């Protein structure tokens, strides 16, 4: 009897362990497939230009000086500062404008609120290419061409951000607003001291999405910026792709330095990102 129970217990343990191990093997294969382009990019950044397109993933001779050449051929630090500066300000302004609009659409009762929100939400269906020419014309009339403001202001209003924070704010009990109103708080005080702090996971989620989206922006800066000292990193990296040839190894080195801060940001804030998405999807 004891031997039979031992065999059953061993069999159960083997089945559970086998399933556990197989699931981890499958997940590891999927992760490896996803990481393959990034691994190739890192390895290519240490290759000579003649070896980049070879099938051998590892360089025959490692060239860490590729990273130094990036700084020698372009003002990488200046371009990097421009990208972070513009993306940072766009993130801050987008979070402020989206939070205020979301509060108006979720916590304040006014005539036609839901209709205006649906109309505002419908702008998500309009491709960015359609609004590019009107935005460009507006920037020319406002004399904001070739300036930081020309890159920051048009991107500081987000229908997606308003929708995300509105869904999050609607999960907050209305009794909090009523209690604060009884204590004499006005709408601004309720928004700033109660609703906004409780919406922190949603704001952090929006901040991450906004920063990542604007940090790698290419088309709008390419149209707006003419001065070299105002170029962002994606535009500055075009220097390595000219009519005289493409320096793929230097492009890969610059790309590695470009995405490392984004990877660190995502790893640090992924807990808030997942929490904000989950809580924002509770009520619609």
N, C-alpha and C positions, 0 to 999 in steps of 0.2 A: 504493500500500500504506500509505504513511504517512498519507494523507488518510483512508483507511478506518478505521485505528486511532484517529485523532483523533476521527472521528465517533462511533465506538463508545464511546470514553472519555467524550465529551461527553454521549452518550445515557445512559450508566450514571450519570454524575454528576447529570444532570437527574432521572433516576428516583429516585435516593437522596435528592436534595435535596427533590424533590416529596413523597416519603413523609415525610421528616423534617419538612418544613414543614406538611403536612396534619395530622400527628399533634399538632404543637404548636398548630395552630389549634383542633383539637377539644378539646384539654386547656384551652386558654384560654377557650373558650366554656363548658365545664363549670365552670371556676373562677369565671367571671363570673356564671353562674347561681347558684352557691353563695354568692357574695359579695353578690348583689343585696339580700337582706334586711338585711345589715349596713350596706351603703351607704345604704339607705333610712333606717335607724335613725339614722345619723350626720347625714344631711341633715335629717331631721325634728327632730332636737334643736336645730337652728338656726332653725326656723320659728316663726312666730306660731301660736297655737292655732287660729285660723280657717283656716290654710293647710295644716294637717297632712294632712287627708284629700283634698286636691286632687291631680289627676293629675300636675301639674308636679312633678318630683322636686326641683328646686332652689328654694329660698326666694326670693321677690321681694325681701325685705329680710332680711338676716342678723341673727340675735338671739343673739349669744354670751352675753348676760346671762341666758339660760335656765339656764346652769350655776351662776351666782351665786344665782339664785332657788331652786335645789335646796337649797343650804346655808342659805338664809334661811328656808325653810318647814319643813324637817326637820333634825334633828341628824345629817346624813349621815355626818360623820366618826365619830360614836359608833357608828352602825349598821354602818359599814364595819369599824371595829375589832372589834366583836362577831363579825361574820361571819368575819374572818380569824383571830381568837383561837380561836373554837370549831372552825373547820375545821382550824386548825393543830394543836390538841391532839388532835382526833379522828384526824388523820393520823399523828401520832407514836405514839399508843397502839395504833392499828390495825396499824401496821407492827411494833410490838413483839410484840403478842399473836399476830398472824398468823405472824410468823417463828418464834416459839417453838412454836406448834402445828404448823407445817409441818415443823420439825425433828423433832418427836416422831413425825409421820406418815411421814416419809421416811427418817430416819437411825437411828432407835431401834427395835430389834426387841422387840415385846411382844405378848402373846396378844390376838387380836382386833383388831389394829391396822387392817387393811384394812376389816373390817366396820364398825368405828366411824367410819372415814373416809367410807365410803359413806353411812352414816347422817347424819353431819355435813354431807356434801355435799348430801344430799336437802333440807336446809333452804333451799337456794336456790330450790326449787320453791314455797315457801310465799310468797304475796304479802305485801307489807309491811302492807297493810290488815288482814290477819288478826291479825298480832302487835301491832298498834297499841294495841288496848284492853288486852291483858295488860301491855304495857310501861307504859301510862299508869297502870294500877292499881298496878303495882309502884313507879313513881315517887311516887305519892301516899302509899303506905305507908312509903316511905323518906324522905318529906318533902323531896323533891328538885324539887318543882314550882317554877316561876318562878326557876330558878337555872341557872348555867353547867353544873353537874354533871348536871342533868337532860337537857341537850342533848348532853353529851359522852359520858357513860358508856354509854348504850344503843347508841351508834353506834361504839364502840371495838372491836367484835368482828365479824369479817367472815369468812364461809365462803368467799366468793370470793377474798379475800386469802390465806387458808390454802391454797386450791387452787392459786392462781397461784404462790406461793412453794414449795409442795411439788413442783410440776412442775419448777420451776427447780432446786431442791436435788437432785432425783433425777438431774440431768445431771452432778453433781459426782462424780468417781470415789470409790468406797468405800475405795480404798487409802489415801486421805488420813486417814480416820478411824482406820484400823488403824495407820498409822504414828504418829499422834499418841497413840494408846492405848499403844503400845509405849514411847513416850517418857514415859509417866506422866500424860498429860493426861486429865482426867475429861470427862464429857459436856458440862458447862457450858463448860469451856475450849475444847473442840472446836467447839462452837456459836459462841461469841463471837469466837474468834481465827481460825478457819479457815472454817467454813461461811458465817457471816454476811457477812464481807468479800467472799467469792467470789460471794455472791448479791446484790451491790450493784445490778446492773442491774434485777433483779427487784424489789428493795425500792424503787428509785426509780420504777419503773413503777407499783407499788402506791400509792406516795405521791402520784403525780400523779392517778391515778384517784380516790383517796380524797378528796384536797383538792378537786378539781373537783366531785365529787359532793356533798360536804357544804357547800361554799361557797354553792351555790345552793339549799340545802334550804329548803323552804317549809312543808310540812304539819306536820311535827313541831314546829318552833319556834312555829308558829301555835297549836298546841294547848298547848304547855308554858309559853309566856311571856305574862305579863300586864303586867309593868312596862315602861314605855317605855324606860328606860335599858338594858334587856337585849335589846331587839328586834334581830334581824338585818336586813340590808339588804333582802332580799325582802319581809319583813313591813313594814318602815318605808316602803317604796315604795307600800304600799296607801293612804297618806295622799293621794296624787294621784288616787285613784279613789274618789270619795265620791258621796253622793246629790245633791250640788250640781253634779256634772259631773266629767268626766275630763280632767285636764291632760296630754294625750298628749305634748305637746312636752317637758314636764318629766320625764315618765316615760322618754322616749327619752334625754334628757340624763343622767339618773341611770343608765340602763342602759349607756350608753357608758362612763361612769366606772367602772361595775361590772365590765365585761368586759375592759377594757384590761389590768389585771394578769393575768387568766387567759390572754389572748392572748400576753403577754410570757412568762409561765411556760411555755406550751406551746412557743413558738418556741425557748426556751433549752434545754428538756429533751426535745425530740422525738427526738434521737439516742438517748438512754437509753430512751425509751419504745418505739421500734421495736426496739431491741436486746433489751430485756427480754421483749417479746412473742415475738420470734423464738426466743430461746434457751429460753424457758419452754415452747414448743410442740414441742421436739425429742423429748422422751420422756414417755410418759404411763403 
